[in-house]
Amino acid sequence: MFSHNKRPLILIRILSFLLPFFLMQCASSGFGTQGLLYENQRISMMETGLSATKEGFSCAKSYLGLIAYGNGSIEEAQKQGNIKEITSIEIETYNFLGIYAKLCTVTKGN
């Protein structure tokens, strides 16, 4: 009977310890607006107004905020799109529950 009364107390202690981990984002794109549960957006950084015929992407990714890798630079996106003259730069961000986050640079040009 004594152990039955302690069970709710132990459960409350465990939940109060774990709750902050669920409320904070472990992996985050770190750019633009932040969504706690989900984030998927594209933000324009620069535009010249000229039309573009090519597009290049470069991305960096993070898992739980513990492991991060990738080259999300403008130079890498320009290289991947074989772009000589950049006409616009955009940033794409994606985050799911703080488990997985991705930040991509999108360059457009000719």
N, C-alpha and C positions, 0 to 999 in steps of 0.2 A: 504494500500500500504506500509506503514511503517513496519508493522509486517511481511510482505512477505520478506522484505530485511533482517530482523533480523533472520529469520529461518535458513539460511545457517551458520550464525555465531554461533548460539546456537548448531547446529549439530556438527560443528567443535570442539567446546568446549567439548561437551559430548564425542566425539570420542577420542579427545586428552587425556581426563581423563581416559577412559576405555582401551586405547591401551596398556599401560604398564602391565595391568592385563592379557591381552591375550599373551603378549610376555614373561612373566616370568612363570616359572613352579611353580605351587602351591604345588603339590605333586610330589616328586621325590624319586627314589630309593636311591639316594645319593652315588652310587657306580658305577665304570666303566664309560664308555662314556655316555653322557647325550643326549637324543633326545628330541627336543622341542615338536614335535608332537607325536612321537611314539618311544618306546624303548622296545626291547625284546632280551635279550642276556644271554648267559651262560659263566661264567668265571671260569677257573680252578684255584684253590688256592693252592692245594697240591695233589701230587700223589706219591705213593710208587712204582708203576709199577706192583704190585701184582693184580691178578684177584679178582673180587668181586662177591658175590652171593646175596647180599642184598643191598637195597637202602632205605634211609630215608629222609624225607622232613620236614622242619620247616619254617614257613613264618611269616613275619610282613607286615602289609598293612597300607596305608595312603590314606585319602580322602581329597583332596584340601589342603593338608598340615595342615589341622586344627585338624583332628582326626587321630591318629596313634595307632595301637594296634597289638599284636601278639608276639610270641616268635620265633625269627628266629635264635636261637643259635645252635651251633654245637651239644651241649649236647642233645637238644630236637630232632634234626634230627636223632642222633644216637639212642635215645630211641624209636622214632617212627618206625625206621627200624629194631629194635631189633639187633643192631650191637654191637659186642663185640670188634672187632679190625677194625679201620678205615683204608681204603686203599686210599681213595681220598675224597677231599672236593671241592665242586663247589658252586658258587653263581649264582643264576638266578635272573635277574632283569626284571621288566615289568613296563612300564609307558604309560598312554594314556592321552595326552593333558594336563598333570598336574592335571587331575581330580582324577585319581586313579593310585596308584603306589604300587608295591609289590616287596619285596626282600625276596628270599627264599635261605636257605642253604640246599645243597644236600650232604649227606654223603653216601659213598659206602663202603662196607666192608663185613666182615664175622662174 
